[in-house]
Amino acid sequence: MKTIRKLIYREVITSICLVTLGFLSLFVFFDLVDELPSIGKGSPLGGEESIYLLRHALLYVGLQIPNHIYELLPISVLIGTIFVMARLAQSSEFTILRTSGLGPWRALRLLLLLGAAFVLVSFVVGDYVAPIADRGAQLLKAKYQGRITLGQTGAWLKEKQTYSNSVVNVRALSSDNEMQGVRIFEFDNKGLVVSMTEAVSAQFLADGSWLLKKTQRTDFQLRPSTDGLNNALESANVTISRSAEQRWPTDISAEMVSVALLKPDRMATYDLFNYVQHLEANGQTAQRYEIEFWKKVFYPLSCLVMVMLALPFAYLHFRSGSVTSYVFGGVMIGISFFLMNNVFGYIGNLQNWQPWLAAATPGLLYGAVSMGAFGWLVLRR
């Protein structure tokens, strides 16, 4: 059994690596073509050192590779495993393996162990390597092409404090991880604005607070009206103060600002979880980020579903040249899974589904299909 396991694992891993390499070559080419119009252009700040050159474009494309590996790994596992299973069936090698004691359940367990290894690889790449690489790519782009920003107004965050609430607007994030265009609106427990602080830039300090630079603080002090008509009316006494630096204590971390400014599907699972908890604690809608969190949880497990889908191909009867059509079918199944995984995320967000259900539905559907195919093609026949 050890010899059979080594044979199948060697063939499947080699095939998956070749498929992944082929997909990566295609995506790297497309990414490089997208970057070509930006080569030779500089940052709005100007200067020869800020010109975006070919080596910068190649580095940016290279930093996108881990994210492509994470996205393509389940599809590569499916296509590579189907190719090996179909080829073994066509050459009657799998029939010999069956007569040597490789029963259906043992074959399924064999492939599931291999799928579990790719689940671990997918989790490590998607949760550790890809977020770091993508953040480096975004900072590289920001250094030579401007700042990291979201829309026209940037990112908005909310924080509940003991005696007041704060709403923070960060317009952009510079290449050296410095916030730019920071505005902080402070409200009392009645929902009335009591102050507004504007800062040209801000830095994250080691203790979690922010260091605001070139600030202007506007305080609104409410006082009873003296018009004699309605004592309930209030007027505001406005006080404006300026300072070169000001420390602002907050629980809004650098990771939370990054999640708000960058794409949530590129963030680590732990960072998404913390951001969801932050949104819920401050009474904000977290549906979109909850779906992304559960997608990050369930997506690596799709490698198990893919190997289950590929096993029935070993029990089909092939004619000469028919392997190609089945491999093409595997490509279509993989692409449909990728599209459905994205579509269910958007539908779940629009229809307000349970986040875990919207994220797990594609895997559950394809898992049911794979078990049905396994029962009909393998056990029944």
NUDREN-794913 format. One record per residue: residue in three letters; x, y, z of N, C-alpha, C in turn. Coordinates in steps of 0.02 Angstrom, whole numbers. Atoms other than C-alpha are relative to their C-alpha. Layout:
# NUDREN-794913
aa|n.X|n.Y|n.Z|ca.X|ca.Y|ca.Z|c.X|c.Y|c.Z
ALA|X|Y|Z|X|Y|Z|X|Y|Z
...
# end
This chain:
# NUDREN-794913
aa|n.X|n.Y|n.Z|ca.X|ca.Y|ca.Z|c.X|c.Y|c.Z
MET|42|-61|0|0|0|0|43|63|0
LYS|-45|-57|-2|146|116|33|25|17|-71
THR|-23|-11|68|206|92|-147|-55|33|-42
ILE|57|-30|36|32|132|-215|-8|73|19
ARG|8|-68|-24|21|287|-107|54|46|-29
LYS|-54|-40|27|191|350|-165|-10|12|-75
LEU|12|-7|72|145|318|-348|-53|53|-13
ILE|55|-46|13|-20|412|-340|19|71|23
TYR|-18|-65|-26|47|554|-233|51|35|-45
ARG|-51|-30|44|198|581|-346|-31|25|-65
GLU|31|-20|63|92|585|-503|-47|60|10
VAL|49|-54|-10|-43|697|-430|35|66|18
ILE|-35|-61|-20|76|822|-348|36|31|-60
THR|-34|-25|59|179|836|-508|-49|33|-48
SER|50|-27|45|23|863|-612|-29|66|26
ILE|28|-62|-29|-47|995|-491|51|57|-6
CYS|-51|-52|6|118|1089|-491|6|26|-72
LEU|-3|-21|70|122|1091|-682|-61|43|-19
VAL|60|-39|15|-58|1152|-693|4|69|33
THR|-8|-64|-35|-24|1287|-563|50|45|-36
LEU|-50|-39|36|131|1342|-657|-27|28|-65
GLY|31|-24|62|33|1354|-819|-48|57|12
PHE|46|-54|-16|-103|1459|-740|37|63|22
LEU|-38|-57|-24|24|1570|-653|34|37|-57
SER|-32|-32|58|116|1602|-816|-50|44|-37
LEU|52|-39|34|-47|1661|-893|-18|62|40
PHE|20|-57|-41|-95|1773|-747|57|51|6
VAL|-57|-46|-3|80|1846|-732|6|41|-65
PHE|-2|-35|64|76|1890|-917|-54|54|-2
PHE|55|-50|0|-94|1977|-898|15|57|48
ASP|-17|-53|-49|-35|2071|-742|54|46|-28
LEU|-54|-42|28|122|2130|-832|-26|44|-56
VAL|30|-41|54|21|2189|-982|-39|58|31
ASP|37|-54|-33|-90|2289|-862|46|54|28
GLU|-46|-48|-30|63|2371|-786|40|40|-53
LEU|-41|-33|51|145|2421|-951|-19|74|-10
PRO|16|-72|10|46|2586|-972|26|44|57
SER|-23|-41|-56|108|2643|-800|76|8|2
ILE|-74|-4|0|294|2616|-838|22|67|-29
GLY|-26|-65|22|388|2780|-854|-36|59|31
LYS|36|-53|-33|261|2879|-755|23|5|73
GLY|-24|-12|-67|304|2956|-587|-56|16|48
SER|46|-19|-53|222|2997|-423|-20|73|-7
PRO|19|-71|2|124|3160|-408|48|45|37
LEU|-49|-39|-36|260|3215|-288|60|20|-43
GLY|-53|-16|46|383|3214|-431|67|-28|22
GLY|-67|24|-16|569|3175|-434|17|-61|-41
GLU|-21|57|41|671|3052|-535|-5|-66|37
GLU|2|63|-38|672|2925|-393|-71|-27|7
SER|69|22|-6|483|2915|-398|-29|-25|-66
ILE|24|24|65|472|2856|-580|-10|-76|3
TYR|19|71|0|387|2687|-602|34|-34|-59
LEU|-40|32|52|511|2578|-700|-22|-72|-10
LEU|17|69|16|503|2404|-775|15|-46|59
ARG|-16|43|-57|590|2327|-624|-51|6|55
HIS|53|-9|-49|457|2401|-512|-63|-38|-20
ALA|58|37|25|321|2327|-622|9|-75|9
LEU|-14|71|-9|405|2156|-618|-5|-20|74
LEU|5|14|-71|419|2166|-428|-73|-1|23
TYR|71|-3|-17|236|2215|-413|-36|-63|-24
VAL|31|61|27|183|2070|-525|21|-61|40
GLY|-23|56|-40|292|1951|-425|-33|-3|68
LEU|33|-1|-65|211|2007|-263|-73|-22|-5
GLN|68|23|10|41|1962|-337|-5|-76|-7
ILE|0|72|12|93|1780|-365|-30|-39|58
PRO|31|39|-55|50|1716|-188|-76|3|0
ASN|73|-6|1|-127|1783|-204|-29|-41|-57
HIS|23|42|55|-146|1699|-374|4|-74|18
ILE|-6|70|-21|-83|1535|-301|-58|-19|46
TYR|55|13|-47|-213|1548|-162|-66|-8|-38
GLU|63|3|37|-354|1580|-285|-3|-60|-47
LEU|0|52|51|-300|1448|-412|10|-70|28
LEU|-18|66|-26|-250|1306|-295|-57|-51|-3
PRO|54|50|6|-422|1221|-282|-12|-22|-72
ILE|10|18|70|-443|1228|-472|57|-43|-25
SER|-58|40|20|-267|1162|-498|-3|-70|29
VAL|7|66|-32|-299|1021|-375|-50|-42|-39
LEU|51|37|38|-456|972|-471|26|-22|-67
ILE|-23|16|68|-379|979|-645|57|-51|3
GLY|-56|46|-4|-217|894|-594|-20|-70|22
THR|23|66|-24|-305|753|-500|-42|-35|-53
ILE|40|31|53|-430|725|-641|45|-27|-55
PHE|-45|22|52|-289|714|-767|35|-66|19
VAL|-35|60|-22|-195|583|-664|-48|-59|4
MET|49|54|-6|-351|481|-624|-23|-26|-68
ALA|22|20|67|-409|482|-805|55|-37|-38
ARG|-56|32|35|-237|436|-871|13|-70|29
LEU|-8|66|-30|-221|291|-747|-56|-47|-22
ALA|55|42|23|-393|229|-799|8|-19|-73
GLN|-8|14|71|-354|243|-984|53|-53|-13
SER|-54|48|10|-193|144|-968|-11|-65|40
SER|18|59|-40|-280|15|-856|43|-9|62
GLU|-41|4|-61|-156|52|-717|-44|2|62
PHE|43|-4|-58|-296|97|-599|-38|-66|10
THR|31|66|-7|-380|-70|-637|46|-48|36
ILE|-50|42|-34|-220|-157|-584|4|19|73
LEU|-2|-22|-69|-216|-52|-426|-61|-25|39
ARG|61|25|-33|-395|-103|-388|6|-75|16
THR|-9|72|-13|-353|-287|-405|54|-13|52
SER|-52|7|-51|-205|-256|-290|-24|19|69
GLY|28|-15|-65|-321|-205|-150|-20|72|12
LEU|19|-70|-7|-357|-21|-183|-76|7|-11
GLY|72|-5|5|-543|-19|-145|-23|73|-4
PRO|26|-69|7|-657|134|-169|12|43|62
TRP|-7|-39|-61|-654|190|12|74|13|17
ARG|-71|-11|-11|-467|165|26|28|52|-48
ALA|-22|-51|48|-440|265|-133|-24|70|20
LEU|26|-65|-22|-552|403|-66|40|26|59
ARG|-39|-21|-58|-458|406|99|70|22|-21
LEU|-66|-17|25|-294|412|3|1|70|-29
LEU|3|-66|30|-346|564|-97|-18|54|50
LEU|18|-50|-50|-424|651|53|60|20|42
LEU|-61|-17|-36|-258|641|145|43|48|-41
LEU|-37|-46|44|-175|722|-5|-34|68|-3
GLY|38|-63|0|-314|852|-12|10|39|64
ALA|-11|-34|-64|-287|890|173|67|36|0
ALA|-65|-34|5|-105|931|135|-7|64|-40
PHE|9|-61|40|-160|1055|2|-45|50|37
VAL|38|-46|-42|-287|1127|125|48|40|44
LEU|-49|-33|-43|-141|1166|241|42|50|-41
VAL|-39|-46|42|-40|1241|98|-42|62|-18
SER|44|-55|18|-189|1347|44|-10|47|58
PHE|10|-43|-59|-217|1410|221|63|42|15
VAL|-62|-36|-15|-34|1457|247|12|55|-51
VAL|-10|-50|53|-22|1546|79|-51|56|5
GLY|53|-51|-1|-190|1635|96|-1|41|63
ASP|6|-35|-63|-172|1684|278|64|35|22
TYR|-64|-28|-21|12|1727|294|39|30|-58
VAL|-43|-24|54|105|1742|129|-35|52|-43
ALA|35|-45|45|-26|1823|17|-16|69|31
PRO|13|-66|-28|-80|1963|138|63|44|5
ILE|-62|-38|-6|101|2015|170|24|23|-69
ALA|-23|-17|67|145|2009|-15|-46|52|-32
ASP|47|-48|31|-13|2103|-68|8|69|32
ARG|-11|-65|-32|17|2239|61|64|32|-26
GLY|-62|-26|29|196|2257|-3|-11|26|-70
ALA|14|-22|68|129|2269|-181|-38|67|0
GLN|39|-62|-2|4|2405|-133|44|59|23
LEU|-45|-53|-22|137|2504|-40|50|19|-55
LEU|-44|-15|57|252|2489|-191|-35|43|-50
LYS|39|-41|47|115|2556|-303|-9|71|28
ALA|11|-65|-30|82|2696|-179|63|44|-3
LYS|-62|-38|1|265|2746|-178|13|32|-67
TYR|-17|-25|67|277|2769|-366|-60|28|-38
GLN|59|-23|37|97|2805|-418|-49|38|42
GLY|46|-37|-42|18|2893|-271|-17|-38|63
ARG|18|27|-65|-72|2845|-112|-51|-56|-6
ILE|51|52|-4|-179|2698|-61|-64|34|26
THR|62|-34|-20|-357|2765|-55|-59|-42|-22
LEU|61|36|16|-536|2705|-67|-53|51|-19
GLY|50|-48|24|-654|2807|-175|24|71|8
GLN|-16|-71|-4|-661|2996|-158|11|23|72
THR|-2|-23|-70|-677|3006|32|44|-44|44
GLY|-42|42|-42|-565|2865|93|-40|-48|43
ALA|32|49|-44|-609|2750|237|-31|35|60
TRP|35|-26|-58|-732|2784|377|-2|-54|54
LEU|1|46|-56|-717|2701|548|-35|32|59
LYS|37|-24|-58|-817|2716|708|26|-34|62
GLU|-24|28|-63|-764|2691|888|-43|26|58
LYS|37|-19|-60|-870|2689|1046|47|6|59
GLN|-39|-11|-60|-790|2762|1201|-46|8|59
THR|41|1|-61|-848|2779|1380|-52|55|1
TYR|46|-56|-5|-925|2952|1372|-14|33|-68
SER|10|-30|65|-923|2987|1186|11|-52|-54
ASN|-12|41|59|-919|2912|1012|42|40|-50
SER|-44|-33|49|-792|2949|877|-10|-31|-69
VAL|2|21|69|-806|2939|688|63|26|-34
VAL|-66|-17|27|-639|2937|597|-1|-9|-76
ASN|-7|4|72|-607|2973|414|74|4|-18
VAL|-69|2|24|-438|2923|339|-3|2|-76
ARG|7|-9|73|-422|2987|161|45|-49|-38
ALA|-47|42|38|-268|2886|110|54|-26|47
LEU|-56|30|-35|-122|2781|167|61|5|-45
SER|-60|-10|41|53|2826|107|42|-63|-1
SER|-43|58|8|191|2705|57|39|-18|63
ASP|-36|15|-62|276|2721|227|-48|-12|58
ASN|51|19|-50|115|2668|319|-22|60|42
GLU|23|-60|-34|70|2847|366|-68|21|-27
MET|67|-22|20|-111|2904|364|1|73|-20
GLN|2|-68|25|-151|3061|268|-73|23|-3
GLY|68|-28|2|-301|3176|276|-45|-29|52
VAL|38|31|-55|-365|3121|447|-49|50|29
ARG|51|-41|-33|-527|3191|518|-33|-42|54
ILE|29|36|-57|-596|3142|689|-59|42|25
PHE|60|-33|-25|-776|3188|736|-20|-34|66
GLU|18|26|-65|-820|3167|920|-71|21|18
PHE|70|-13|-18|-1001|3152|978|-11|-19|73
ASP|17|18|-68|-1075|3150|1152|-52|-55|0
ASN|49|55|-5|-1199|3021|1217|-68|17|-29
LYS|63|-21|30|-1343|3123|1147|4|2|-77
GLY|-10|0|72|-1270|3112|971|17|69|-28
LEU|-18|-67|23|-1219|3296|964|76|5|-8
VAL|-71|-7|13|-1050|3340|890|30|49|50
VAL|-32|-42|-50|-932|3412|1021|69|24|-24
SER|-65|-23|25|-768|3424|924|14|-31|-67
MET|-24|26|64|-687|3399|756|75|15|-4
THR|-73|-6|5|-501|3368|736|22|-18|-70
GLU|-27|12|66|-414|3381|568|76|-2|4
ALA|-73|7|0|-236|3322|540|24|-13|-71
VAL|-28|11|67|-129|3328|385|23|-72|-7
SER|-22|69|1|-54|3159|429|-1|-28|70
ALA|1|33|-65|-47|3032|570|41|-64|-5
GLN|-40|61|-3|65|2889|624|-27|-45|55
PHE|18|49|-51|30|2729|720|57|-6|50
LEU|-50|7|-53|122|2723|887|1|-71|27
ALA|-9|68|-25|185|2567|975|-54|-18|52
ASP|51|14|-52|55|2583|1116|-70|-3|-28
GLY|66|4|32|-89|2582|990|-32|67|-14
SER|28|-66|12|-124|2769|993|25|29|-66
TRP|-20|-34|62|-108|2889|846|36|65|17
LEU|-34|-64|-6|12|3035|831|-22|43|-59
LEU|26|-45|50|-79|3172|737|49|58|-11
LYS|-47|-52|16|28|3300|647|-35|58|-36
LYS|29|-61|29|-17|3480|600|-76|-1|7
THR|71|9|-15|-186|3471|684|-34|68|10
GLN|45|-55|-16|-330|3592|697|-61|-29|34
ARG|56|28|-39|-458|3554|832|-52|54|10
THR|56|-46|-8|-628|3637|834|-47|-29|53
ASP|44|21|-54|-728|3622|997|-65|39|-3
PHE|67|-30|-1|-915|3655|1004|-27|-7|71
GLN|26|0|-69|-972|3702|1180|-71|27|-1
LEU|70|-20|2|-1161|3706|1192|-18|38|65
ARG|22|-39|-57|-1242|3834|1306|-73|20|-10
PRO|71|-18|7|-1424|3882|1343|-9|67|-36
SER|15|-62|35|-1502|4015|1235|-27|53|48
THR|22|-56|-43|-1537|4185|1313|-51|45|-36
ASP|48|-42|37|-1671|4243|1191|-63|13|39
GLY|59|-11|-42|-1804|4231|1326|-63|-32|-27
LEU|59|31|29|-1924|4140|1210|-4|-74|14
ASN|-2|73|-9|-1871|3960|1227|66|-17|32
ASN|-62|15|-36|-1743|3918|1360|29|-67|-19
ALA|-25|66|20|-1729|3743|1287|49|5|-58
LEU|-46|-8|56|-1637|3812|1136|71|9|25
GLU|-70|-5|-18|-1448|3801|1139|39|30|-58
SER|-45|-26|50|-1310|3889|1046|70|-28|14
ALA|-66|30|-6|-1131|3836|1017|53|54|4
ASN|-59|-43|-5|-972|3923|1071|57|-38|-33
VAL|-50|35|41|-840|3876|942|70|24|20
THR|-69|-14|-18|-658|3865|995|46|-38|-47
ILE|-46|31|47|-518|3830|871|71|3|29
SER|-69|3|-24|-344|3773|924|42|-40|-50
ARG|-45|34|47|-194|3718|823|62|-23|38
SER|-61|27|-31|-42|3612|868|40|-37|-53
ALA|-43|36|48|106|3535|779|-10|-75|6
GLU|11|72|-11|77|3363|857|-50|-9|56
GLN|50|15|-51|-61|3284|958|-9|-76|3
ARG|10|72|-9|-79|3109|1029|-73|-14|12
TRP|71|17|-6|-249|3027|1010|-5|-74|20
PRO|8|71|-20|-285|2868|1112|-59|-32|-35
THR|52|36|37|-386|2742|1013|15|-74|-2
ASP|-8|72|9|-415|2557|989|-1|-19|-74
ILE|-1|13|72|-418|2574|798|72|-13|-20
SER|-69|20|15|-262|2480|745|17|11|-73
ALA|-22|-6|69|-159|2488|587|-32|-52|-45
GLU|32|53|39|-235|2322|530|-72|19|-18
MET|69|-20|14|-411|2394|544|-3|52|-55
VAL|-2|-50|54|-365|2544|437|18|-32|-66
SER|-18|35|62|-284|2428|311|-59|-38|-29
VAL|58|37|24|-440|2320|302|-50|47|-32
ALA|48|-48|27|-546|2475|272|22|29|-66
LEU|-26|-30|61|-432|2539|134|17|-51|-54
LEU|-18|52|48|-379|2375|52|-58|-48|-10
LYS|52|49|13|-482|2232|-17|-4|-50|58
PRO|4|45|-57|-550|2123|125|20|-71|-16
ASP|-18|68|17|-520|1961|29|76|-10|-2
ARG|-72|6|0|-333|1998|31|29|2|72
MET|-23|-6|-69|-324|2011|222|3|-69|33
ALA|-5|62|-39|-279|1876|349|-65|-12|38
THR|61|19|-34|-419|1782|436|-5|34|68
TYR|1|-30|-67|-370|1848|608|-14|75|-4
ASP|12|-72|8|-368|2029|547|-73|13|-18
LEU|71|-7|17|-540|2008|469|-44|-12|61
PHE|39|15|-60|-606|1931|630|1|59|48
ASN|-5|-58|-44|-542|2077|734|-39|59|-27
TYR|36|-57|29|-615|2202|612|-76|-11|5
VAL|71|15|-9|-785|2115|617|-22|14|71
GLN|16|-14|-70|-782|2121|807|-2|75|14
HIS|-1|-73|-9|-738|2305|799|-64|32|-28
LEU|60|-28|30|-883|2343|682|-62|-16|41
GLU|58|19|-40|-1008|2246|787|-1|37|67
ALA|-4|-35|-64|-947|2327|948|-20|74|-6
ASN|17|-70|12|-977|2499|870|-65|9|-38
GLY|66|-5|30|-1148|2459|798|-1|11|-74
GLN|-3|-8|72|-1094|2454|616|-14|-66|-35
THR|15|60|39|-1145|2333|479|64|-36|-19
ALA|-60|40|13|-1018|2193|463|-13|-57|-48
GLN|20|56|42|-1109|2081|338|53|-16|-53
ARG|-48|12|54|-984|2103|196|64|-32|26
TYR|-63|26|-28|-833|2071|306|-9|-67|34
GLU|13|66|-28|-915|1925|394|0|-53|-55
ILE|0|47|56|-944|1841|226|71|-13|-23
GLU|-70|9|20|-763|1871|178|38|-41|51
PHE|-33|40|-53|-708|1800|346|-16|-74|-8
TRP|19|71|7|-806|1639|321|25|-29|-66
LYS|-30|24|63|-746|1627|141|73|-18|11
LYS|-70|16|-16|-568|1632|207|4|-65|40
VAL|0|61|-40|-615|1492|327|-14|-61|-44
PHE|24|58|38|-702|1378|200|39|-11|-65
TYR|-30|7|67|-603|1413|41|56|-53|-1
PRO|-50|54|2|-451|1304|86|-30|-70|2
LEU|32|66|-5|-570|1160|126|-26|-24|-68
SER|23|21|66|-626|1161|-56|48|-47|-35
CYS|-48|49|29|-467|1064|-97|-23|-71|13
LEU|27|66|-14|-549|915|-12|-57|-17|-48
VAL|56|11|47|-704|937|-121|26|-15|-69
MET|-28|9|67|-596|945|-277|26|-71|-10
VAL|-25|69|8|-509|778|-246|-57|-50|1
MET|58|44|1|-678|699|-209|-34|1|-69
LEU|28|-4|67|-741|763|-377|42|-37|-51
ALA|-45|30|49|-589|693|-466|1|-76|3
LEU|-6|72|-7|-596|515|-397|-45|-40|-48
PRO|41|39|47|-746|454|-503|29|-6|-70
PHE|-29|4|67|-645|490|-661|45|-62|-7
ALA|-42|60|3|-534|341|-616|-41|-62|-15
TYR|43|59|11|-683|224|-634|-38|4|-65
LEU|31|-5|66|-737|282|-807|39|-40|-50
HIS|-33|37|54|-698|186|-966|17|49|-55
PHE|-24|-50|48|-593|290|-1084|19|-33|-66
ARG|-26|19|66|-559|275|-1268|60|45|-15
SER|-59|-38|19|-407|342|-1356|-18|72|-14
GLY|11|-71|11|-401|530|-1348|-56|31|40
SER|57|-28|-37|-551|549|-1232|21|32|66
VAL|-23|-30|-63|-444|602|-1083|-4|76|-4
THR|-1|-73|9|-431|778|-1154|-68|30|14
SER|67|-27|-10|-619|803|-1153|-19|0|74
TYR|15|2|-71|-631|749|-971|41|52|38
VAL|-40|-52|-31|-489|864|-922|-32|69|-13
PHE|34|-62|16|-580|1005|-1012|-63|8|44
GLY|57|-2|-45|-735|959|-912|21|19|71
GLY|-25|-18|-66|-631|972|-754|15|75|4
VAL|-13|-72|2|-575|1147|-806|-65|39|7
MET|65|-35|-4|-757|1199|-830|-29|-6|70
ILE|25|8|-68|-804|1127|-660|37|46|48
GLY|-39|-43|-43|-662|1220|-577|-17|73|-9
ILE|18|-70|13|-706|1385|-661|-70|15|28
SER|68|-10|-27|-890|1363|-615|1|6|76
PHE|-5|-5|-73|-841|1335|-433|27|68|20
PHE|-29|-65|-15|-734|1492|-433|-52|55|-9
LEU|51|-51|13|-875|1595|-510|-56|-4|52
MET|54|8|-48|-1007|1523|-394|21|23|70
ASN|-25|-22|-66|-899|1557|-242|-4|76|6
ASN|4|-74|0|-892|1742|-290|-73|23|-3
VAL|70|-21|9|-1075|1753|-343|-39|-8|65
PHE|36|11|-62|-1141|1678|-181|20|50|53
GLY|-20|-52|-47|-1039|1805|-84|-39|64|-11
TYR|39|-60|16|-1125|1949|-174|-74|-9|15
ILE|71|13|-13|-1297|1868|-164|-14|0|75
GLY|9|2|-72|-1276|1833|21|2|69|31
ASN|-4|-68|-26|-1229|2014|51|-63|40|-17
LEU|60|-36|21|-1378|2080|-48|-63|-25|35
GLN|59|30|-30|-1505|1958|25|4|-7|76
ASN|-10|3|-72|-1435|1971|201|-4|-71|27
TRP|-4|69|-24|-1403|1784|217|47|-5|59
GLN|-50|14|-51|-1310|1708|361|69|-3|-32
PRO|-66|-3|33|-1126|1744|322|32|-68|-11
TRP|-31|66|8|-1067|1566|353|-36|-41|-54
LEU|37|37|51|-1206|1498|241|18|24|-70
ALA|-19|-27|66|-1164|1614|96|70|-23|-20
ALA|-68|21|15|-981|1564|109|6|-75|-11
ALA|-7|73|2|-1009|1377|132|-43|-33|-54
THR|46|31|48|-1148|1348|3|34|-29|-62
PRO|-32|31|59|-1035|1324|-152|37|-64|17
GLY|-36|61|-19|-926|1198|-60|-48|-56|17
LEU|49|52|-17|-1080|1106|7|-32|-28|-63
LEU|31|23|63|-1159|1098|-167|47|-46|-38
TYR|-47|40|38|-1003|1033|-251|20|-63|39
GLY|-12|59|-40|-972|915|-105|-55|-52|-9
ALA|56|46|12|-1146|842|-129|4|-32|-69
VAL|-8|27|68|-1115|823|-316|55|-53|-1
SER|-55|48|0|-949|735|-284|-19|-64|36
MET|21|61|-34|-1026|615|-159|-51|-39|-41
GLY|47|34|44|-1168|580|-279|34|-36|-57
ALA|-38|32|53|-1046|544|-420|39|-60|26
PHE|-37|56|-30|-942|435|-304|-46|-59|14
GLY|47|54|-14|-1095|335|-251|-26|-34|-63
TRP|28|29|60|-1160|311|-428|52|-34|-43
LEU|-50|26|45|-1001|284|-528|46|-52|34
VAL|-49|43|-34|-895|196|-396|-34|-56|38
LEU|30|51|-43|-1003|106|-268|-54|-40|-36
ARG|56|35|32|-1157|66|-373|23|-43|-58
ARG|-22|37|60|-1065|12|-531|59|-45|16
# end
